[in-house]
Amino acid sequence: MKTLLLASSGSFVIEQGFKILHKYKAFLKPLDQIKIAYVTTASDGVDDKSYIDRHKQKMLDLGYNFEEIDIEGKDEKELYEVLKNKDAVYVDGGNTFYLLKYVRESGFDKVIKDLVENGIVYIGSSAGAYIVCPTIEMSRWELPGKKIKDNYGVIDLSALNLVPFIVKAHYRPEWKNVLKKYIENTKYPVKILTNDQALLVRNSKIKLVGKGKEIRI
């Protein structure tokens, strides 16, 4: 079964996401026995990486068995060897363009598609959620109080297309009117998430998990 958990916040993933996946039987063994690949590459594209240290410490505190992985500089064979025996791949947030650049250059795009089809659980927060959509065009949306990030030379916004919709993370109520215009001009369905929500995808079924109702604009 293809299983993905797509979240807005890395803190939500660590504190609640793994438990939610366990509750819905995405994992059939205790959480402390699950082998997690923690991909932090997107953080190299932003100025403040302190959230990665906080996330790693929280996972250690919770007893999670994880290996931190940077896909930059690796190739398809290396990534397959590292990831093939993991139960889950968790791709944290940061700069979506930077992440997509090295997803392509390393061959991670090919490896993760194969592994997800064969049952590995994919977990993404923010940029990690964006890259499995058909496109990362949402990273170009100019929203109040949100700075557009460096694109690191990435012009082609096509992404992994593991889900048939676009995710927009970190929703704020003041974005509503501007978001509406962008949503009207994209050809894909848009799923909006607060930092307290995630989407659990099991094959073709999609379930909103976390706090609050689905945001409709």
Stockholm file with secondary structure:
# STOCKHOLM 1.0

chainA/1-217         MKTLLLASSGSFVIEQGFKILHKYKAFLKPLDQIKIAYVTTASDGVDDKSYIDRHKQKMLDLGYNFEEIDIEGKDEKELYEVLKNKDAVYVDGGNTFYLLKYVRESGFDKVIKDLVENGIVYIGSSAGAYIVCPTIEMSRWELPGKKIKDNYGVIDLSALNLVPFIVKAHYRPEWKNVLKKYIENTKYPVKILTNDQALLVRNSKIKLVGKGKEIRI
#=GR chainA/1-217 SS CCEEEEESCHHHIIIIIHHHHHHTTSCCSCGGGCEEEEECGGGGGSSCCHHHHHHHHHHHHTTCEEEEECCTTCCHHHHHHHHTTCSEEEECCSCHHHHHHHHHHHTHHHHHHHHHHTTCEEEEETHHHHTTSSBCGGGGCCCTTCCCCCCTTCCCCBCCCSSSSEEECSCCGGGHHHHHHHHHTCSSCEEECCTTEEEEEETTEEEEEESSCCCCC
#=GC SS_cons         CCEEEEESCHHHIIIIIHHHHHHTTSCCSCGGGCEEEEECGGGGGSSCCHHHHHHHHHHHHTTCEEEEECCTTCCHHHHHHHHTTCSEEEECCSCHHHHHHHHHHHTHHHHHHHHHHTTCEEEEETHHHHTTSSBCGGGGCCCTTCCCCCCTTCCCCBCCCSSSSEEECSCCGGGHHHHHHHHHTCSSCEEECCTTEEEEEETTEEEEEESSCCCCC
//
